[in-house]
């Protein structure tokens, strides 16, 4: 895919009538309060910052969790709903949620999942590392960590440059060398994190 594609990759703002300023929150249909809090607060360490009725249906409870950077993940829960295993697939369905973890706590994260009885898979995704597991409802949860230090305000720029280098290389997907090359090309300091070896390429939760 080249830059003459009708939908080129670029960090520049599009010529659109609205420009969002970030992700405020994402809301999920959850099961019950106890299981939801056990996974997201007690295992993943997200503070429960607000609890109130679902304003569209006060028979349900609306839980608000801080994902770590002030961005909020919320759940509609009800004590009469047991946790489930399967997730519906298809257009409009959520494939997975991804949260960032500190690279220094990457291996501890895998151990914590194992201790809590949650299976997981680990992959080297080329430009980042990912742990895949499932929450109490069977929703795929990705816990990713960066291979390199990337300033938050330069992330889009770095990824767009990595895309450019990937295209020049004719690679099927962005790889470590494209990300590192992008960081170097943009004049940023290359700071690589020490992460464990992992399978590369495609794959996900079994």
Rosetta silent file (secondary structure, phi, psi, omega in degrees, C-alpha in Angstrom):
SEQUENCE: XXXXXXXXXXXXXXXXXXXXXXXXXXXXXXXXXXXXXXXXXXXXXXXXXXXXXXXXXXXXXXXXXXXXXXXXXXXXXXXXXXXXXXXXXXXXXXXXXXXXXXXXXXXXXXXXXXXXXXXXXXXXXXXXXXXXXXXXXXXXXXXXXXXXXXXXXXXXXXXXXXXXXXXXXXXXXXXXXXXXXXXXXXXXXXXXXXXXXXXXXXXXXX
SCORE:     score description
SCORE:     0.000 S_00000001
   1 L     0.000  125.055 -176.364    0.000    0.000    0.000 S_00000001
   2 L  -107.576  174.228 -178.022    1.547    3.309   -1.073 S_00000001
   3 L   -72.458   -6.118  172.895    0.923    6.931   -0.166 S_00000001
   4 L   -87.930    8.588  173.767   -1.168    7.386   -3.357 S_00000001
   5 L   -59.417  144.696 -178.956   -3.790    5.184   -1.693 S_00000001
   6 L   -62.152  -18.979  177.213   -7.178    6.994   -1.536 S_00000001
   7 L  -124.816   75.555 -176.276   -6.931    6.835    2.251 S_00000001
   8 L   -68.270  153.588  176.087   -3.305    7.701    3.045 S_00000001
   9 L   -86.785  127.174 -178.469   -1.856    7.298    6.523 S_00000001
  10 L  -158.420  146.684  176.619   -0.887   10.644    8.048 S_00000001
  11 L   -82.232   -4.837 -178.058   -0.724   12.283   11.485 S_00000001
  12 L   -72.254  146.350  177.678   -2.223   15.480   10.052 S_00000001
  13 L   -65.177  135.671  178.378   -5.766   16.437   11.032 S_00000001
  14 L   -73.501  161.982  176.167   -8.261   15.604    8.271 S_00000001
  15 L   -82.876   82.025 -176.177  -10.417   18.260    6.632 S_00000001
  16 L  -128.761  159.537 -177.617  -13.509   17.308    8.613 S_00000001
  17 L   -72.598  -19.038 -178.620  -16.242   19.314   10.355 S_00000001
  18 L  -131.495  142.613  172.861  -15.354   17.849   13.774 S_00000001
  19 L  -128.807  115.387  178.693  -12.029   16.986   15.414 S_00000001
  20 L   -69.703  157.573 -178.630  -12.132   14.865   18.559 S_00000001
  21 L  -110.167    4.826  179.087   -9.687   15.719   21.335 S_00000001
  22 L   146.031  178.257  176.696   -9.211   12.202   22.735 S_00000001
  23 L   -89.315  120.191  177.842  -11.027    9.224   24.176 S_00000001
  24 L   -82.931  -56.861  176.147  -13.242   10.246   27.089 S_00000001
  25 E  -160.536  160.745  173.505  -14.658    6.839   27.986 S_00000001
  26 E  -123.405  136.532 -178.460  -15.784    3.501   26.590 S_00000001
  27 E  -116.600  133.267 -177.540  -18.850    1.729   27.997 S_00000001
  28 E  -118.528  142.352  168.194  -19.329   -2.045   28.016 S_00000001
  29 E   -72.011  113.741 -178.837  -22.372   -4.157   28.813 S_00000001
  30 L  -102.835  179.074  177.998  -21.065   -6.006   31.874 S_00000001
  31 L   -91.158 -101.578 -178.543  -22.329   -8.853   33.981 S_00000001
  32 L  -114.448  164.926 -175.011  -22.444   -8.219   37.724 S_00000001
  33 H   -64.662  -45.086 -174.089  -20.628   -5.760   39.960 S_00000001
  34 H   -60.685  -49.240 -177.321  -18.611   -8.263   42.000 S_00000001
  35 H   -68.274  -36.932 -179.752  -17.017  -10.088   39.047 S_00000001
  36 H   -65.754  -44.813  178.819  -16.372   -6.872   37.132 S_00000001
  37 H   -67.009  -36.868  179.804  -14.629   -5.224   40.074 S_00000001
  38 H   -60.201  -39.738 -177.605  -12.639   -8.385   40.774 S_00000001
  39 H   -80.058  -52.697 -169.671  -11.139   -8.341   37.272 S_00000001
  40 H   -81.286  -35.715  177.891  -10.701   -4.655   36.492 S_00000001
  41 H   -89.994  -53.049 -169.990   -9.900   -3.250   39.947 S_00000001
  42 H   -77.575  -26.539  178.390   -8.473   -6.152   41.903 S_00000001
  43 H  -100.130  -52.709 -176.393   -6.475   -7.781   39.069 S_00000001
  44 L   -85.710   -9.311  173.092   -5.698   -5.014   36.544 S_00000001
  45 L    76.667   27.859  176.674   -5.447   -2.300   39.186 S_00000001
  46 L   -89.712  119.312  178.636   -7.917    0.218   37.775 S_00000001
  47 L   -60.530  137.430  171.849   -9.356    2.404   40.558 S_00000001
  48 E   -82.186  108.486 -170.073  -13.160    2.379   40.805 S_00000001
  49 E  -104.033  -13.609  179.168  -13.763    6.138   40.677 S_00000001
  50 E  -158.461  138.704  174.079  -17.547    6.428   40.326 S_00000001
  51 E  -136.132  125.836  179.018  -20.615    4.273   40.922 S_00000001
  52 E  -155.842  170.496  176.430  -24.110    5.458   40.091 S_00000001
  53 E   -65.479  151.539  168.992  -27.328    4.227   38.457 S_00000001
  54 E   -66.530  115.361 -173.089  -27.400    3.774   34.691 S_00000001
  55 L   -66.214  -17.102  175.809  -29.202    7.010   33.820 S_00000001
  56 L   -90.892  -18.464  179.985  -30.999    5.295   30.936 S_00000001
  57 E  -153.924   88.089 -173.998  -32.077    2.338   33.098 S_00000001
  58 E   -62.044   -7.888  176.319  -31.801    2.961   36.873 S_00000001
  59 E   -73.885  -14.256  178.772  -32.298   -0.748   37.605 S_00000001
  60 E  -105.405  158.767  177.175  -28.675   -1.196   36.490 S_00000001
  61 E  -104.116  142.508  179.782  -25.473    0.130   38.075 S_00000001
  62 E  -111.193  112.872 -179.326  -22.917    2.163   36.141 S_00000001
  63 E  -101.251  135.500  179.835  -19.301    1.542   37.233 S_00000001
  64 E  -117.193  124.332  178.088  -16.472    3.908   36.221 S_00000001
  65 E  -116.792  140.256  173.582  -12.819    2.771   36.265 S_00000001
  66 E   -87.596  118.499 -175.331   -9.728    4.930   35.663 S_00000001
  67 L   -77.158   -6.967  174.608   -7.567    3.021   33.166 S_00000001
  68 L   129.266  -18.303 -179.471   -4.407    4.777   34.339 S_00000001
  69 L  -128.288   20.155 -177.166   -4.177    8.011   32.377 S_00000001
  70 L    89.288  -12.208  174.203   -7.486    9.608   33.260 S_00000001
  71 L   -77.029  141.499 -169.011   -9.268    7.819   30.404 S_00000001
  72 E  -111.846  139.608  172.002  -12.313    6.026   31.745 S_00000001
  73 E  -115.562  126.999 -177.734  -13.754    2.559   31.124 S_00000001
  74 E  -123.032  157.490 -178.968  -17.335    2.064   32.297 S_00000001
  75 E  -135.858  137.156  165.758  -19.671   -0.903   32.675 S_00000001
  76 E   -90.644  120.131 -177.198  -23.410   -1.311   32.971 S_00000001
  77 E  -128.339  159.895  177.040  -23.846   -4.141   35.499 S_00000001
  78 L  -151.055  135.835 -174.627  -26.680   -5.891   37.298 S_00000001
  79 L   -66.367  -12.921  178.370  -26.469   -8.450   40.088 S_00000001
  80 L   -90.545    6.686  179.910  -28.899  -10.762   38.256 S_00000001
  81 L  -110.434  113.706  176.495  -26.466  -11.213   35.347 S_00000001
  82 L   -73.685  155.902  173.109  -23.847  -13.953   35.702 S_00000001
  83 L   -64.456  152.156 -175.800  -20.471  -13.607   33.997 S_00000001
  84 L  -121.109  172.766  179.768  -20.290  -15.300   30.613 S_00000001
  85 L  -108.352  -37.574 -172.833  -17.629  -17.008   28.532 S_00000001
  86 L   -96.770  159.149  175.481  -18.458  -16.219   24.938 S_00000001
  87 L  -126.673  139.616  176.665  -18.603  -12.987   22.965 S_00000001
  88 L   -74.222  137.401  176.978  -20.715  -12.316   19.894 S_00000001
  89 L  -104.425  165.207  176.249  -18.692  -11.543   16.794 S_00000001
  90 L   130.793  174.171 -178.328  -19.734   -9.529   13.781 S_00000001
  91 L   -58.875  131.273  179.567  -20.024   -5.995   12.475 S_00000001
  92 L    90.318  -12.059  179.305  -20.414   -3.519   15.331 S_00000001
  93 L   -82.002  156.709  176.306  -19.160   -5.938   17.970 S_00000001
  94 L   -83.422  124.623  176.933  -16.098   -5.188   20.107 S_00000001
  95 L   -78.074  -50.556  176.421  -13.132   -7.328   19.076 S_00000001
  96 E  -164.183  162.694  171.470  -10.935   -6.440   22.053 S_00000001
  97 E  -110.801  141.636  179.738   -9.901   -3.714   24.454 S_00000001
  98 E  -122.456  132.224  177.336   -6.233   -2.801   24.835 S_00000001
  99 E  -124.309  148.383  179.722   -4.637   -1.201   27.881 S_00000001
 100 E   -83.786  143.456  171.695   -1.052   -0.086   28.385 S_00000001
 101 L  -127.454  152.426 -179.994    1.194   -1.639   31.019 S_00000001
 102 L   -66.699  131.065  179.548    4.589   -0.444   32.211 S_00000001
 103 H   -58.145  -28.500  178.834    7.400   -2.353   30.440 S_00000001
 104 H   -72.059  -14.664 -179.223    9.119   -2.798   33.818 S_00000001
 105 H  -113.551   15.691 -174.307    6.033   -4.688   35.055 S_00000001
 106 H   -63.617  -49.605 -178.976    5.450   -6.773   31.930 S_00000001
 107 H   -69.526  -34.952  176.392    6.619  -10.092   33.335 S_00000001
 108 H   -64.224  -32.067  178.079    4.908   -9.415   36.675 S_00000001
 109 H   -64.679  -43.912  177.855    1.682   -8.853   34.723 S_00000001
 110 H   -62.174  -40.984  179.603    1.909  -12.308   33.172 S_00000001
 111 H   -64.972  -39.732  179.731    2.552  -13.837   36.597 S_00000001
 112 H   -63.932  -40.731  177.266   -0.429  -12.013   38.091 S_00000001
 113 H   -62.762  -43.840  179.434   -2.713  -13.331   35.341 S_00000001
 114 H   -63.003  -43.930  179.964   -1.438  -16.848   35.906 S_00000001
 115 H   -62.481  -31.256 -178.484   -1.897  -16.557   39.668 S_00000001
 116 L   -87.364    0.445  177.276   -5.480  -15.371   39.119 S_00000001
 117 L    81.400   20.575  177.664   -6.257  -18.326   36.854 S_00000001
 118 L  -102.230  119.740  175.541   -6.491  -16.346   33.610 S_00000001
 119 L   -67.305  157.778  179.958   -4.857  -17.952   30.588 S_00000001
 120 L  -156.339  160.015  171.886   -2.880  -15.694   28.274 S_00000001
 121 E  -125.765  151.240 -178.547   -0.783  -15.562   25.119 S_00000001
 122 E  -124.630  134.539 -179.146    2.185  -13.283   24.450 S_00000001
 123 E  -137.779  145.957  168.387    3.204  -11.903   21.060 S_00000001
 124 E   -91.012  108.863 -174.626    5.810   -9.607   19.602 S_00000001
 125 L   -91.027   15.785  178.349    3.633   -7.458   17.346 S_00000001
 126 L    91.776  -61.982 -178.560    6.533   -5.783   15.588 S_00000001
 127 L  -105.576   -2.110  174.592    6.061   -2.301   16.997 S_00000001
 128 E  -162.760  169.227  175.266    4.948   -3.364   20.490 S_00000001
 129 E  -106.006  145.829 -177.507    4.546   -6.420   22.741 S_00000001
 130 E  -135.867  137.457  168.448    1.122   -7.763   23.674 S_00000001
 131 E  -106.931  129.837  177.785   -0.357  -10.047   26.299 S_00000001
 132 E  -113.895  131.168  175.572   -3.812  -11.380   25.409 S_00000001
 133 E  -142.510 -168.201  176.908   -6.241  -12.697   28.003 S_00000001
 134 E  -133.259  146.530  177.607  -10.011  -12.614   28.629 S_00000001
 135 L   -83.854 -169.728 -176.779  -12.069  -10.829   31.240 S_00000001
 136 L   -66.353  -15.529 -179.922  -14.864  -12.366   33.304 S_00000001
 137 L  -106.428    7.050  179.953  -17.247  -12.123   30.346 S_00000001
 138 L    86.647    2.540  177.946  -14.959  -13.626   27.725 S_00000001
 139 L   -71.665  132.003  179.853  -14.065  -10.245   26.210 S_00000001
 140 E   -69.283  127.559  178.324  -10.546  -10.292   24.786 S_00000001
 141 E  -117.472  124.056  176.652   -8.270   -7.962   26.756 S_00000001
 142 E  -104.338  133.507  176.706   -4.911   -6.939   25.333 S_00000001
 143 E  -117.092  106.505 -172.892   -2.217   -5.591   27.649 S_00000001
 144 E  -109.999  155.366  175.011    0.432   -3.933   25.517 S_00000001
 145 E  -140.038  145.795 -177.622    3.760   -2.318   26.229 S_00000001
 146 E   -75.981  144.296  173.341    6.007   -0.255   24.017 S_00000001
 147 L   -75.306  -29.599 -177.380    9.348   -1.577   22.792 S_00000001
 148 E  -131.180  155.757  172.878   10.727    1.959   22.777 S_00000001
 149 L   -68.277  126.734  177.302   10.061    5.179   24.651 S_00000001
 150 L  -132.425  118.972  177.568    7.661    7.263   22.559 S_00000001
 151 L   -58.994  135.851 -177.711    6.462   10.678   23.767 S_00000001
 152 H   -55.378  -37.965 -176.619    2.660   10.694   23.927 S_00000001
 153 H   -78.936   -2.064  178.160    2.454   13.878   21.875 S_00000001
 154 H  -117.209    3.186 -173.112    4.585   12.337   19.103 S_00000001
 155 H   -59.433  -49.486 -179.871    2.963    8.873   18.974 S_00000001
 156 H   -60.181  -40.033  179.373    0.848    9.491   15.875 S_00000001
 157 H   -63.958  -42.612  179.701    3.813   11.044   14.098 S_00000001
 158 H   -64.899  -44.393 -178.743    6.061    8.084   14.955 S_00000001
 159 H   -66.322  -39.790  178.712    3.499    5.518   13.795 S_00000001
 160 H   -64.274  -37.504  177.748    2.836    7.363   10.537 S_00000001
 161 H   -68.457  -38.844  177.019    6.586    7.482    9.849 S_00000001
 162 H   -62.423  -38.025  176.075    6.870    3.757   10.639 S_00000001
 163 H   -61.182  -43.752  178.744    4.084    3.157    8.123 S_00000001
 164 H   -59.836  -44.678  179.732    6.040    5.119    5.509 S_00000001
 165 H   -67.821  -35.914  176.465    9.163    3.044    6.166 S_00000001
 166 H   -61.347  -44.450 -179.573    7.115   -0.171    6.064 S_00000001
 167 H   -64.446  -42.450  178.387    5.768    0.750    2.642 S_00000001
 168 H   -61.637  -33.204 -178.287    9.232    1.610    1.340 S_00000001
 169 H   -81.798  -16.136 -176.756   10.427   -1.772    2.617 S_00000001
 170 L    71.510   23.007 -178.292    7.504   -3.641    1.065 S_00000001
 171 L   -81.057  150.912 -179.276    6.810   -5.345    4.408 S_00000001
 172 L   -70.566  -29.813  178.952    3.419   -6.851    5.208 S_00000001
 173 L  -150.222  164.010 -178.715    3.239   -5.114    8.569 S_00000001
 174 L   -69.470  130.251 -176.590    5.215   -2.611   10.634 S_00000001
 175 L  -116.750  176.552 -177.809    8.191   -4.251   12.314 S_00000001
 176 H   -53.570  -44.723 -176.221   10.733   -3.361   14.960 S_00000001
 177 H   -66.440  -27.875  178.138   13.166   -1.900   12.434 S_00000001
 178 H   -73.596  -40.472  178.780   10.464    0.394   11.021 S_00000001
 179 H   -66.871  -46.102  179.402    9.551    1.749   14.444 S_00000001
 180 H   -62.723  -41.190  178.198   13.168    2.249   15.436 S_00000001
 181 H   -63.209  -36.615  178.697   13.878    3.871   12.084 S_00000001
 182 H   -65.761  -43.250  179.397   10.926    6.214   12.556 S_00000001
 183 H   -61.243  -44.478  179.337   12.158    7.292   15.979 S_00000001
 184 H   -65.151  -43.023 -176.534   15.624    7.959   14.570 S_00000001
 185 H   -64.918  -29.116 -179.154   14.291    9.783   11.498 S_00000001
 186 L   -89.745    4.394  175.746   12.252   12.133   13.677 S_00000001
 187 L    75.545   20.467  178.393   15.283   13.007   15.782 S_00000001
 188 L   -91.797  154.411  178.167   13.996   11.383   18.971 S_00000001
 189 L   -69.861  135.286  178.381   16.225    9.535   21.426 S_00000001
 190 L   -89.201  108.813  178.590   16.153    5.766   20.936 S_00000001
 191 L  -122.102  107.161 -176.137   15.406    4.183   24.327 S_00000001
 192 E   -95.384  136.309  177.760   14.676    0.452   24.034 S_00000001
 193 L   -87.227  147.565  178.788   12.908   -1.485   26.775 S_00000001
 194 L   -87.528  100.690 -176.961   14.185   -4.885   27.898 S_00000001
 195 L  -116.259  153.044  179.957   11.289   -7.223   27.119 S_00000001
 196 L   -68.996  156.435  175.925   11.140  -11.030   27.072 S_00000001
 197 L   -64.090  146.791  179.504   11.278  -12.940   23.819 S_00000001
 198 L  -151.008  157.227  176.818    7.875  -13.717   22.311 S_00000001
 199 E   -61.073  143.228 -179.573    6.435  -15.298   19.191 S_00000001
 200 E  -100.970  163.054  172.417    6.196  -12.851   16.291 S_00000001
 201 L    92.064 -142.757 -171.897    3.481  -12.260   13.758 S_00000001
 202 L   -91.515  163.930  179.067   -0.179  -13.154   13.925 S_00000001
 203 L   145.276  176.093  179.667   -2.151  -14.872   16.631 S_00000001
 204 L  -169.731 -155.593 -179.802   -4.362  -14.156   19.602 S_00000001
 205 L   -71.927  135.038  178.968   -6.151  -15.676   22.549 S_00000001
 206 L   -77.566    0.000    0.000   -6.672  -19.385   22.233 S_00000001
